[in-house]
Amino acid sequence: MKHLLFLLALAMAAPAAAQDVPAPKVHARLVAEDKAVAPGGSITIALEEKIAEGWHTYWKNPGDAGAPTEIAWTLPPGWTADAIQWPRPKRLPVGPLMDYGYERTPWLLTKLTAPANASGSAAIKAHVTWLVCKQICIPEETNLTINLPVGPASPDPAVAKDFAAARALLPVASPWKITYALAGTLDLYAAAPSLAAAFSAAASNPTSADFFPAHTGLIRNAAPQLVGYAKDGLVLRLTPGAVVKSAGAVEGLLVLTSSDGSVQALEIHAVPGPVPDADFTAPASEGDITLWLAIAFAFLGGIILNIMPCVLPILAMKALSLATHRQDGRGESFSYAAGAVLSFAVLGLAIVLLRSGGAAIGWGFQLQNPIAVAGFALLVFAVGLNLSGLFEVGSVTAGDSLAGRGGLVGAFFTGVLAVAVAAPCTAPFMAAALGFALTQGALPALAVFVALGIGFALPFLLLGLWPRLLAFIPKPGAWMLTFKQSLAFPMYAAAAWLVWVLAQEAGPRGVILVLGAMILVALAAWLWSKTRDLAARGRAIGAAAALLVLVGALWGIASLQGSAAAPAGKLGEAYTAEKLASLRAANRPVFVDATAAWCITCLVNEDAVLSRDSIKSAFATRKVAYLVADWTNQNPEITALLKQNGRSGVPLYLYYAPGAKTPVILPQILTENGVLAALDS
């Protein structure tokens, strides 16, 4: 079939070429690496092919159709030429076929060796033929000559960088042993624990693998190539071709591509041998989302984040401040927005930098640390005390002389606080945007997080841009004190929720420590409030006492380091990659619930949808295995699962139908009908 296609291409070439531009599609030349070659020495010659835009030539195995470049050397007596050193090729889909070849300007290197008695100058001639294709294929040829002086070897600095770049594209021998198994599929196994870990770690590590067979017929070239993660290595699942034999060797290139664009090609010689079970969860395609689409999704997600339950109390506080300082409402609005946008940018850069250093973290990572959770609980509790009137710091009762300056600073840190408490929430559109951002470099990630911050701050930015909107906020009055005090109760509720989160992470010891710290914070606030109107000596004593009590509270929180709770009993079984792989190998349907105790969206979905009798009955009837990937505490295995599916945080819901290669990814906000529809897919 392949030869038929090739002959058909040749038959089409002549009439097609006659209709096209008469100039050749490839301009070739020979380039010498050195200015001279020593007698008995060697020199590398490059065949440079400048290929017209949109056209391509072929690798030594051209794939489903085509023919490789060939060089017929005419050398002086005693000279010899080695085989072409082929750079790594690209996969070039052509309709239903898959070709392997080159675009733009490949350099094909060949080593020539001079005889010991060489002298003078040697005329090196080459007759070069190639097939160049686009929608049609055109056979082309040329005769090239290069004169090589014989003398002391002297590198040519004018082409040194070009030869270095060409050698960087040459494959190297695989440092790992490669085995394969043939049983319906052709599975290649690289026994490399570090490689498997790299595929599920930082974004600068390998994220895809491609196999290029050295010989025709080994695999079906156009069939998908699935990457699997085994315990001690990497498995590449291929569709075998017509000539592969279970007793012979499988040779070719294994090309590893990183999300930062770097590529490494390895020459492999695989022999029959054991291949372990692997998880063939297909990573989400980065081609599904662009930077501009990610920015738009982040902006929309930021707007929606304003109505999530973890943010509403903070927004109510900000609205109260605007009602109080109506004359400076524009300044406070911009100040709040600056605090929110800057906080999102700092948080995003922190995540990107930590991930690039190998940390397995994502959105909401700060709430995976018991000390951070306890610190947030104390902060929210202290805000509640302030709203209740136990102590005053820039409150609504402050005078006009303090309101202007203090109001702007307070608005800025209100924006910071709003971002901090928004971390457990994931609004619609956010997951795809953040999942994309955390696979990119620092600048694209920063753009996505800034867009998220602008969307989050948009309501108050609008108040700053159009101050007339402040007219819709009621005028100051006695109602404000009552409203202010009522806002304390959502803050206390948020503190209670954070204590519950801490219980999941650090157990009963964490709860008693944080409750004790809350008592000490309340005592410190009371001491400060009671002594602030005394004489200077009394104020100093009160401030010192409050500070000592506060230090005691912080010391108690610091002792949470290393605390861990006993495993909680949740619906279903605990997720592991090995468990998922075994269930899928047994052809069981699997539902994966990636959740966390600090994720409010997750808890709402669990209570409102996943705990319904209709859903439980559907799982039982279809014998769906329910795996819970609990990300409350840091778990690199669950972080890898999120990354494989293009996400940076929870919630994530996956349904693996029996025999399906990839999972169905459900929306972040679940509905009963949506889950049932996924089970029927």
N, C-alpha and C positions, 0 to 999 in steps of 0.2 A: 504493500500500500504506500509505503514511504517513497519507494522509487517511482511509483506512478505519479505521485504528487510532484516529485522533483522534475520528472520529464514534462509534466504538464506546465510547470513553471517555466522551464526552458522554452517550451513551445510558445508560450504567451509572451516571452521576453522581447522577441524581435519586433512584432507589430506594436507592442506597447511602447517600446523604446523609440520607435519611429515617430510616435505621436508626442513624445516627451521632449524636454530640452536635450539637445545633442550632447552637452557636456557630460562627462562621466560622473557617476554618483559617489565615487571614491577617488580621492587623490592620494597617491602613495609615494613614499620616498624612503630611502635607507639612511640611517643615522648611526655613526660610530661613537662609542662611548669614549674612546681614547684618541689622541691625536696621532699615535703611532702604535705599532704592535712589535714586541721584541721577537727575535728569532726563537722559535720553539714555544712562544707564549700564546696566550689567548686574548681575544677581544670580543666584546659583545656588540652585536649589530641589531638595531631596532628597525622593524618594518612599521612605519607610521602610516595608519589609514585614517585620512580625514573624510569622514562619512557625512553625506548630505543630511540635513535636518529631516527627521522622520524615517530615515532609512536605517538598515542594520546589516551587518555581516555576521558570520557564524563562528561558534566555538568548535573545538575538535569533534565533539558530538553535537551536531546541529539541532537535535531534538526530533520533532515529528516531520520536518521538511527542511530542505536546504543543503548546503555543502560548505565545508570549512575552507578557509584560506589555505592555499598551498604555495610553497616556495621551492622552485627548482634552481639550485645554485650551480653556477659555472665558475669553478675555482681554479687558480693556478695549480700546477703539479705539487703534490704533497700537502696541500691545504685540506682541512676537513671541517664539516659543519655538523653541529649537533641538531637534535630535534627542536622544534619551536617550543618555547616556554610560554604556555597559554595562561593569560591572566584569568581571574575568575569571571564568568559570564553573568548575564542577566537572564531572567525568565521573560520571554517575549511572546505573550499570547497573540495568536493570529486566528480569529474565529474560534472554531472548536479545537484548534491545535495549539501546541506549546513548543516554541523554538527556544534555543539557547544561543546567545550571541552577544554582539557588541553594538553600541551606538556611539556617536560623536567621534572620538579620536583615540582608539586603542593603539597600544604599542605592543607588537609581538616580538619578543627578544629571542635571538639565536646566538649561541657561542661559536665562534670560528677559531680554529687553532692553526697557527703557521708552522711550517716545518722548521727544523733546526737550522737549515741552510738558507732560509729565506733572506732576501736582501732587496734593496732598491724600493720599488713601489709595486703593490699588487693590485690588479684590477679585479674587483669582486663584482660578478654579474648575477642577477637574479631574475628569473621569469616568474612572475607572481600572478596567480589566478584567484578569483573569489566570486562569490554570488552575493549580490546586494539586493535586498528586498524591502518593499513597503507594501503596497497593495498588489504590486507585480514584482517579479524577480528578474534581474538583469545580470547575466554573466559578464564579468569584466576581466581584463588582463592588462599587464604592462611589463615592460622590460626595464630594469633599473640597474645602475652601475654606480659603484663607489670605489674610489682609489684610496688604498691604505698604505701609508709610508711604513717601511720596516725600520725599526730603530728602538731606542730606549722607550719603554712604555711611559706615556704622559697623559694623565686624565684631561679631558676637555671640560673646563669649568663652565662653558656656555651651555652644556647639556646635562651637567651633573644632577641638577634638581629634577629634570625630566626622567632620567634613568632611575633616580631614587623613587619617584612617584610610580613608575612602571613596576619596579620590584615590589613596592608595597601592595600591589594588586595580585602578586603571584601567591598561589597557595603554599602552605607549609605542611609538613607531616603532622598528623594528629598526635598530640601527646597522650591520648587515651586509647585504650584497647576498645575496638569496635566489634561487636558481634551482631548476628542477625538471626531471626527466626522467620520461617516461611510457613504460614498456615492460614490461607485465605487472604491475609495481608502480609506485606513485607515489613517487618519491624526492625529498625536499626537501633542498637543500644550502645550509647557511649557511657562507659563506666567512669563517671566523673562527678562525684558528689559536689565539688565546688561549682561545676557548671549548672547543675540542677538548682543549687542555692542561688546562683546569680540570676537565673531566669525569674525567680520570685522575689528578688530583693530590689535594690535601688534602680531607678529609672535609667541610669547610665549603663547597666548591665544588659546582656543579651535578652532580646524579647521575641525573636523569631529565628527559625532555622529552616534552611532549604537544602535539598539534596539534588546534585547534578550528576547523573550516572555517566561513567566514563565510556560506556558502550551502549549502543542502541538496543532496545528491547528489554532492558532490565526492569523498567517501570513504565506505567502509563503516565506519560509526561504531563498531561493536562489535568490529571486527577488531583484532588486536594492532598496536601501533605500536612498531617496533624502532629503537633508537638505534644508529647506526654511527659509528665514529671514522675519519675520513679524515685524510690527512697535514696538510691545511691547513684543516680545519673539521669540521663536524658534519653527518651525514646522518640524516634521519628517513625510514624506509621505511614507507609506508602502502599500504593496499589501495584502489585507485581505485573510485569509485562510477560511477553510470550516466551522469552528465552531464559528467564531466571531459573536457576537450578539450586535445589536445596543443598547440594554438596559442593558447589563452586564458590569462589570468592565474589563479593560484591564490591566494586571499586567505583570511586567517583570523588566528588567534592562535597563537603559539609560546610555550608556557608552560614555563619552566625551574624545576625544583624542586631545592633543595639538601637534603642530609641533616640540616642544622640546622633545617629547617622553613621557611626563607625561600623566597619564590616571586617570579619576575619574568615578566610577560606582555609579549610583543612583538607588535605588529601587523606582519604581513608581507604583501608583494605580490610573489609569486614569478612569474618569467617563465621560459619555456623556455630551457634552457642546459645546458652540460656539468655532469655530476655525477660526481666521482671515485669510484673503488672505495673501499669502506669495510669495516671489520670490525664485523659485527653481533653480536659476542659479547654475549649477554644478561647483565646483572648478576644476581647472586643476589638473590633477593627477601628483603628484610629482614623481610617478614611471616612468613617461615618460622621465625623464632626470636624469642622475647621475651627481655626482660631476665632474668626469673627462670629461664627455660630456659638462657640463656647462663651464669648463675651456677652452675646445677646441672652443666652440662657442664664448666665450669672446675674445679669441685670434684672431679668424677670424674677429669678429666684430670690434676689435681695429684696425686691418689692414685696413678694409674698411672705418673706420671713418676718415682716413687721406684724403680721397677724397670728404668728405662731405663739402658743401659750407661754413659752419661756421669755418672750420679749415684751408682751403687752404691759406688765407692771412698770417696766422701765419707761416705756413710751408715755404712760399715764403721768409718771413723774415729770417728764419733759414737757408735756402739755400743761401741767400745773405751773411749771417755771415760766413758760411763755405767757400764761394768763397773768402771772404776777408782774413780770417785767415787760409789759406790752410795748413800752417805748423802745426797748432795745431788742424786740423780738427778732428783727432781721439779723442782728449780730449774733444772738444766741443760736439761731437756726444754722447759720454758717459754721459757728464754732462746734455745734453738735455734729454736723456733717463732717467737718475736718477730723474730729476725734474718731468717728465711725470708720471713715475711709482709710485713715492712717492705720487704725488698728487692724482692719482686714488685710492691708498690705503687709504689715509687720508679721501678722499671724501666717499669711500665705508664704512669705519668704522664709520664715522659721521652719515651716513644714517642708518646703522644697530643700533647704539646706540640710536639715536633719535626714531627710530621705536620701539625699545624694551622699551623705556620710554612712549610709547603710542602715539607718534606723527604720524599723517596720512600723510606720505611723501613718495616720491619715487625718481627715477632718474630725474634730472632737478629741484629738489625741490627749489634750491637756486634762481631760476628765477621766483618763485611764490611770492617773496617778492619785493615790489616796490623799497625799498631802495637798495637791491642787484642789481636789474636791472639797476637802475640809476647809481650805482657805476660802474658796468661793462661798461655802456655807456660812462662814463667819462674816464675810463681807456683806452678803445679802441680809444676814441677821442684823448686822450693825446698821444697815440702811433702814431696816424695819424699826429699830429702836429710835433712829433719828426721826422718822416719820411719826412715830408715836409720841414724840416730844420729850423723851428721856434726856436727850442732849441736843444742842443746836449747833449746826455748822453751816452757815450760809443759808439759813432756812427762809421761808416766805415771810417771817416776821422781821428779818433783818432790814435795816434802814436803807434809804435810797443811796446813801453814800457808799455802801458796800455792794449794792445790787449790780451796778454797772460792771465793775471790774470782776467781782466774785462771780457774777452771773455768767460771763463769758468763759471763765476757767471752769466753773462748774458744768456748763453745757458741754465743753470739750470732754471732760471726764465722764459725763453721763453717756456720751457716745461710746467711749471706751468700755464702760460698764455694760452697755447694751450689747456690744459685740461679744463680750466675755460670756454673758448669760445666753447669747444666741447660739453658742457653739454646740449644745446638745441637739439643736433642731436642724433638720434638713428639709428645706422646702422643695416643692416640685421644680424641675429644671436644674436644681443645684447639682444633683449627683453626676449627671453627664458632664456638666461644665467643670466641676472640680476633678472628676476622674480624668478628663482631658488635660487640665492644667498641671496635674501632678505627674504627667508623663512627658512634660515639655521642659525647656530650659527656664532659667530664672525670669527672663523678661516676659515671655508669653504667660507664665504662671502669674506674674505680678499684674499683668493686664487683666486677667480673669478675676483675680481677687479684688482689684480696684473697681472693676465693673460691679462686682457683688456688693462692695461697700457703697457705691453710688446709688445702686438700686435700693439698698437698705436705708440710706439717708434721704431718699427722694422726697418723702412727705415733708421733711423739715427744710430741704433745699427749696421746695416750692414756696414755703412760707417766707424764706429769705428773699427769693426772687420776686414774689408778689405779696408784699406786706399786707395788702388789703384782705388777704385770706384770714389774717388774725382777727378780723371783725366777727368771724363765725365762732370764735372762742369766747365764752361768757366773760363779762367784766369781773374784776376782783371784788370780793366781798366776804362776808362772814362764812359763806359756804366753803371757802377755800380751805379753812382750817379743818373742817369736818372731812372734806374730800381728801386732804393730805393725810389725816390720821387713818382714814379707811384704806389708803393705799398700803399701809403697813401690813395688812393681813395677807395680801398676795405675796409680799416679800417673805413673811413668816412661812407661808405655804411652800414657797420656793426653797427656803432653808430646810424645811422638813423633808422635802423631796430629795435634796442633796444629801441629807443625813441617811435617807434610805439607800441612795446610790452608794454611799460610803459603806453601808452595811453589807452590800453585795461584794465590795472590793476588799474590805478589811475586817469584816466580821464584827461580833459584839464588842471586842476591844476598841475598834475604831469608833463605834457609836458612843461608848462611854467617854472616850477621850474628847470627841468633838462636842458632846453635850456639856462636859466640864469646861471646855474652852469657851462655849457660849455663855455660861454663867459668869466666867471671869471677864469676858468682854462687856457684859451688862454691868458688872460691878465697876469696871474701869470707866465706863460711860457715866455711871451714877456719881462716882467720885469726882470726875471732871466737872460734871454739871453742878454739883453741890458746892464746889470750892472755887469756881471761876469768878464769883462776885466778892470773895473775901479780899483781905489785904494781901499785899505782895507776898508776905511770908506764908500765909494760908494757901494762896494759889500755888506757890511753889511746892508746898508739901502735898497738896492735892494732886498736882500734875505728876510729881514723882511717884506717889502711891499708885495712881492710875497707870503710869508707864510700867511699874513693876508687875502689876496685876496683868497687864496686856502681854508683857514678856512671858509670864507664866503660861498664858493661854497659847502663845505661839510655840513655847517649848513643848507643850502637850501635843500640839499638832505635828511638830517635827518628829516626835517619837513614833509616828505612824509609818515611817520609812521601813519598807520590808514587810509590812503587815499584809495578810492575805486571808480571805474568807474561805470557808469550806465550800466545795462545789455545790451550787444550788440545784435543786430538783426542778427542771423545766420540762414542759411538754416535749416529747420526742427524745432522741439520742443526741449526745454531744458530737459535733462535727469534727472529723479528721479527714484529711485528704485520702488516707488509706481506706477509711470506712466508705467514703463516697465511691472510690474506685471499685471496691468489692461489691457494693450494691449495684452499680452500673454493669459490672461484669456478669452479675447474676440476672441481668435484664429486669431489675426492679425499677419502678418509677420512684423518683426521689424529689422531695421538696426541701430546699435549704433555706433556713430563716437566719440571716445574718443580722444580729441584734445587739443591743447593749442596754444595761440597766439605766444609763444616763441619757439614752436616746428617747426623748418624749414621743417622737413620731412612731418609733418601734412599739412603745408601750400601748399607744392608742390603737395601732393596727392589731396588736395581739388581743387586746380586750374587746375591740369592736368587731373584728372580723375573724381572726384565726381561732378564737375560742368559741365561736358559734357551733351549735350542734350540727348544723347543715354542713359546715366545713369539715368537722371531725368525722361525720358520717361519710362524706365523699372520700376522705383519705382512707378510711377503713374499708369501704366498698372496693376501691381501686387498689388496695394494698400498697398505698404510697408510704414509703419510708420518710419520716420527718426528722431532719437533722437540724440542730440548733447550733449555729456558729456564734457563740457568745463572745463578743469583742469588748466586754466591760473592762477587762484588763488587757494589756498588750498581749497579742498572740500573733507571731509571725506567720503561722500557717493560715490564719483567717485573713491577715493582711494580704497574703499571696492570692487567696481566693478573690478578694475584692479587686485587686489589681488585674487579675486574669479576665475579669468581667468589666473592666473599664470604670471602676468606682474607686473612690478614695475614702469612703466612710459608709456607715450604716444609716438607714436600713438598706438591705439588698435581699431580694427574694428571687430564688431560682427554682425552676421546675425542669427536671430532666425526664423526658418521656422515654419509655423503653426503646433502646436502639438508636435514640437521637444522638447526633454528634455534638450538638451544642444545646445549651439550656435555653428555655424561655425566660427572659428577664421581665418580671412583673413591675408595675409602677410602684413608686415609693409610697403613695397613698393607696392602700388596698381597699377593694370593695368585694363583697361576697360574690357578685356575678363575675368579676374579673378573675378571682381565684378559680372558680368553677370552670370558667372558659379556658383557663390555662391547663387545667387537668384534662380537659377534653381535646386539647390540641395534639 
